[in-house]
Structures are given as structure tokens and as C-alpha cells.
Amino acid sequence: MISIGIDPVAFSIGAFEVRWYGIMVVMAVITVIAITLLEARRVGIAEEHVYSIGLWAIIGGVIVSRLFHVVDRWDYYVAHPEQLVRLEGLTIYGAVIGAMLGMLVYTWVKKLSFWQIGDIAAPGAILGQAVGRIGCLLSGCCYGVATSLPWGIVYTHPGSYGPHEVVHPTQVYHLIWNLIGFSLLWLLRRRIRPQGSLFLLYLAIYAAGDLSIRFVREGEPFLFGMQQAQLIGIAVLLITVPWLVIRMWHYRVNTPAV
């Protein structure tokens, strides 16, 4: 058993609290932009596009993430409609889909290739998600179900979101899976074809890991006894894996041998 007694509040300025989760979210955004900038320079995309897409992605991610959370906890928000405009509840899939929509709008307006932008953003996106999980671990959110495994964790600080019982460190499982995904995407970024394949692979990798980990992660059943994110993960895999295979096969068939 591993005890975590960290105060989720990193420091306070008067009545304003700065939490570790917020700090790590900012670090995650910086990570995504930094890695994407490196890839943009490699393929010859102007840096201003990366910053602009980042802004659109953040706006879209926050809006859709909040929307997914409200739908997931609809009974609560029907009873507490005054809570609808707050930002305490966000979902990772909502953030990913919202960011994609923001990126899609920007590339359409600027007449850029959505697939190329998706490819250069994919490694940074999954690495940023790994960084964000550190914030989850420190805050105690996104914790797992009870366990007797020796690497189980227990939160001891009274301000933590985590329960005061030994649970699966699902935040660490997510972190490790995302780091593995980043390593794979980074190795394949110059090799995989056609354009857009790296982005589809990113979505498939993330969905597979998230779907699996949620079997030991605390969450409310949404439909068929499964959590909302698991159903979304299944849908993502059913779309991205066949699409990726067909696109790669079509590219290979129509590319002349050298």
C-alpha cells in the first residue's frame, strides 16, 4: 500500500487557491504545444498555425468536455441547474473531441490539411495527457476501485478527492499507457503512411487503454452497465481501426513500388 498525503492545493494567494491539478493541466497544454511546434518545424508548417489551433482546441475542448460531463451526470444537474455554468466537471473524451472540432474548423477556414495537422499534434497530445494524469494522481480524482494489491494507494489528506481506502492507482495506469503510446507514435511519425494515419493510431491507442483501465476505475454505469467513456472508447475503436487499416491498404495498393 502506498499512502498519498499531498494537499491538492499547491498554494494560495489570499482566498484564491492554486491546485496541483490546475498546474498540471497548464503543463499538459505547454507540452502539447511544445511537441507540436517541433513537428510543425519538421514538416514546414508555420508556427502561428500551431498557436492558433491550440487556442481553438482549448476552447472546443472545454466546451465539449463540460457538455459530456453534464450529460453523464444529468440527474444531478437537473436538480442543481445553477451548477451548469461551472467548470469543476470535465471529461477527457469531451476534451479530445472538442479539440478535434476546434482543429477541424480552423483547418477548414485556413484551407490546411486536417490530417497533416492531426499527425503533428498526435504525439504531443498523448504526452500531454500523460502529464495531466499527474494532476489527477496528486488531487485524488479518477481513482480506481478497492484493491488488495501491494501497489494500491490510499489518500490520507482530508482535502483530497480520493477515498480513504486502498484503491487501484488508475491514474498511474493511464500515465504509463500514455507514455507507451507516445513512444510508439514518436517512433512511427516518419514512417507511417498515408497522411492522417498517425492521428488515427493515436485515437485508437488512447481508446484501447482507457477502455481497459476503466474496468478497475471508479465510475457510474451509463448504459449496458458500462461507463460513458467506455462506450465512447468502443465507438472510437470501431471507427478508427477499420479506417486506419483501409487507408493504409489503399495507400499501399496505389503507391508505385520504388
N, C-alpha and C positions, 0 to 999 in steps of 0.2 A: 504494500500500500504506500502511495506517495501523497503526502499532505501538501496542500497549497493554501497558504495563509496570506496571500498577497491582497492588499486593498485594491479593489478595482479602480479607485480614484487615485491617479498618479500624483496630482497636486491640485490645490485650489487657489484661486485669485479672488479674494473676497468671498462672495456667495457663489461664484462661478467655478464649477468642478471640471477638471480636465481628466477624463478617464483613459485608462490604458487602451480600451477598445477604440476610442476615437483616434488616439495617437497611431495605433497600428493600421487603422483604415487609411489615414493620411500617408503613412509609409507605404502601404499597398498601392495607392494611386501613384505615388512617386516611382515605385518600382515598375509598374506597368508602363508609364510614360518613358522612363529611362531605357528600358529594354526595347520598347517600340522605336524610340529615336535611333538606337543603334542599328536596328533592322532597316529603318527608313533610309538611313545614310547608305547602307549596303546596297539597296536596290534603287537608289536615286529618287526617293520621294522627298519633297520639300518639308522641312521641319515644321513650318507653320501649319501644315495639314495635320500633323500629329497632335499639336496643342489644341487645334480647333475640334478635331474629332474627340479628343479627350474631354473637352467641355461638353459636347453634345452627348457623349456616352455617360458622363456623370449625371447629367440632367435626366436623361432617359432611364438610367439605371435606378435612380432614387424614386422616380415617379412609379415605374412599373413594379419595382421591388415592394414599395409600400402598398400598391394595389393588390399584389399577390398575398401579402400578409393579411390585409383586411378581409379578403375572400376566405383565407384559411381560418380566420377567427371571426367569422361573420356573426355568430351568435353573440359574442362579446360586444362587437361594435354596434349591433342593433340595440343592445341595452345601454351602451355608452357612446352615443353618436358624437358627443363633444370630443372624443378621443381620435376621431377620424383624421384630423389635420396634424396630428403629432407624428414624429419621426422615430419613435422608440422601436417600432417593429419593422424590420426589413427582411427580405428573403434573398438568398443567393441566386436562385434561378430568375427571380424577378429582376435582379441587378444585371445578370448576364443577358437576358432577353431585352431589357430596356436599353442596355448599352449597344446591343446589336441593332436595335431600331434607330437609335441616335446615329450610329455609324452608317446605316443604310440611307437615312435621309441626307446626311452630309455628302456621302459619295454620289448620290443621285444628283444633288444640287450642283456639286462641283465637277460632275462628269468624270469621276475617278472609278477605278475598278474596286468594287466591294470585296471581291475575292483576294486581290492583292493586299488591300488594307487589312483584311481579316488574317491573312497569313503572317504579316509582320507584327500584328498585335497578339497573336496566339501565345507565343512563349511568355511574353510579359504578363499576359492575363492570368495564366495558371500559376506563375510565380507570385504575382500579386495576391492571388487567392491563398497561397501558402502563407504569405506574410500576414494576411488578415486573420488567419486561424490562430496566430499567436495571441492576438487580441481576444479571441474567443476563449482561449485557454486561461489567460490572466483574469478575465472577467467572470468566467464560470458559466457562460452561456453555451448552447449547443453541446451539452454534456450527454453522456451515454446512460444506458440503463444500469441497474445494480449488477455488480460482478464480484467474484471472489478471486479473480486473477491477481497475481502478485504485482502487476503494473497498474492496477486500478488506482484511481485518485479520489481524494476526499477534500472538499473545500471547508476550511475552518474559519475563514474571516466572515464575520456577521454581515458584511455588506456585499458578499459575493452572490451572484445569481445561481451558483451551483448548489446542489443539495448537500446536506451534512451526512452523507453516506458514501460508501465506496462505489464508484461508478466507472464504466469504461471511459478512457480518455479519448473520446471520439474526435476531439479537436486535433489531437496528435495523429490519429489515423488519417484524418483529412490532410494534415500538413505533410506527412510522409508521402501519401499518394500524389499530392500535387507536386512535390519535389521530383518524384519519379517521372511524372508526366512532363514536367519542364525539361528534365534531362533528355527524354525521348524526343520531344519537339525540337529542342536545340540541336540535337544530332541530325535530325531529318530535314531541317529547314532549308538546306541547299540541295537536297536530293529528291524529295517527294514531288511528284507532278501528277496532274496539272495544277495550275494556279487555283488556290482555294482548298486544296487537299489538306494542308496543314491545319487550316482553320476547322475543317470538318473533323479531323482527327482530334483536335483539342476538345471539341464539344463531346465527342464520343468517349474520350478518356475521362473527362471530368464526370460525365453522366454515369459511367460504369462504376467509378469509385464511390460517388455519392450515393448511388442506389444501393450498393452493397453495405456501406458503412451505416446507413440508416436503419438496418436491421438490428443494430445494437445501440442506436441513438434514441434518446427520449423524444417522443413526438406524438401528436394526436392523429388518430386514423382519420383520413379524409374520404376515402372511397375504397370499397373492397378490402377493408382492413389495412390499407396501405396509407402512408403519409402522402400529402400533396406532392412533395418533392420527388418521391419515388415514382409516382405516376408520370410526372413530367420527365423524369430520367428515362423511363421506359419509352416514352414518346420520342425523346431526343435520339435514343439509340436506334429505334425503328426507322427513323428518318435518315440520320447521318451515316450509319454503317452501310446500308444498301446504296445510298447516294455516293458515298466515297468509293465503294467498290466499282460501281458502274462508271463513274467519271474516270477512274484510273484505268479501267479496262478499255474504255472508249479512247482515251488518250494513247494508250499503248498500241491499239489496233491502227489508229490513224496517224501515228508518227513513223515516218520512214526510218528504216534501220540505217545506222551510220556505218 
